[in-house]
Amino acid sequence: MNIYLLRHAESPMSSLIDDHSRPLSDTGKEDASTLAKYICDNKICFDLTLCSTSDRTRETLTIIKERSTNSFQEINYLDELYNASKNKILEVIRKHTNQSILVVGHNPGISKLISDFAGLDESSFPPCVFSKIVTNEDDLLSVKSIFIVRPENKEVIDLL
């Protein structure tokens, strides 16, 4: 099973905007576009995409989907992924049997889950971090391989 985890792109904090409604910054939009090119160039496909209902996760996904249209089959927006913990994200993933699942969510849940899969001390990964975890369907925590990348200055860099 291929599990892909994506933290939404950069979104400025503002006391004037409800957290759920925060949009992406210009840098966030650029990073999402850079990641979309990476996904398209590497022919990465998702049988199922599960996305938080927040504006910033939806906007991140929309930008990627527009530039990598063949990468997506089914997309579901789930309230339960909004600011979900790593355990909640795992619980949501376990409900599905698709071979290739993308989860678009938030910190700290996304970073904690990536850290656990990678066997790292708990890390806080930057916005728009993208990770692929190859695991056993029967035991999601039995990791076979992993990569962690992020966009930076219009390029995608490896974080491992």
C-alpha positions, -999 to +999 in steps of 0.1 A: +000+000+000+012+035-009+003+062+016+010+098+007+009+125+033+007+162+023+007+191+046-012+221+031+009+248+016+019+280+034-011+300+048-006+332+069-019+333+104-045+360+110-066+369+139-090+385+114-098+353+096-114+321+110-087+294+111-108+271+089-111+298+062-075+308+059-063+310+023-029+302+009-002+329+007+015+337-026+044+315-016+020+287-007+004+289-041+039+288-058+049+258-036+018+239-044+024+245-081+060+233-078+048+202-061+022+196-087+049+196-114+069+171-093+038+148-090+031+150-127+067+145-138+070+115-116+037+101-127+024+097-091-012+086-090-037+084-062-066+060-061-082+079-033-075+114-020-088+123+015-086+161+022-094+182+052-123+206+046-103+237+054-099+263+027-060+260+027-061+222+022-087+225-005-068+253-022-035+233-020-052+202-035-070+223-062-037+238-074-020+204-076-050+188-093-052+215-119-016+209-129-016+172-126-050+161-137-042+125-144-030+119-109-064+118-092-093+094-092-116+098-063-115+128-039-133+130-006-133+160+018-136+150+054-143+173+084-125+147+106-092+156+090-094+192+100-065+196+125-066+158+130-041+140+153-017+114+139-040+087+154-071+101+138-053+103+104-043+066+108-078+057+118-092+074+086-066+056+064-074+022+079-110+026+068-099+023+032-084-005+012-072+015-018-036+008-029-026+045-032-041+070-007-032+107-004-041+125+028-040+163+027-040+177+062-025+198+089+002+200+115+009+187+140-008+154+129+008+152+095+044+159+108+040+135+137+028+107+114+056+113+089+081+113+118+067+080+131+067+063+097+103+075+091+115+065+126+126+101+133+124+120+165+092+141+163+098+167+136+077+197+126+079+196+088+073+228+068+042+236+048+037+216+016+058+187+028+050+156+008+058+121+018+053+086+004+052+056+027+052+021+012+038-002+038+020-035+043-017-035+039-022-057+070+002-036+092+004+001+082+032+007+107+054-019+089+073+005+066+091-008+035+103+025+022+097+062+025+106+096+009+100+131+022+102+161-001+092+197-001+091+226-026+117+254-021+126+282-045+106+265-073+124+232-069+116+201-049+142+191-024+147+158-005+144+161+033+159+127+042 
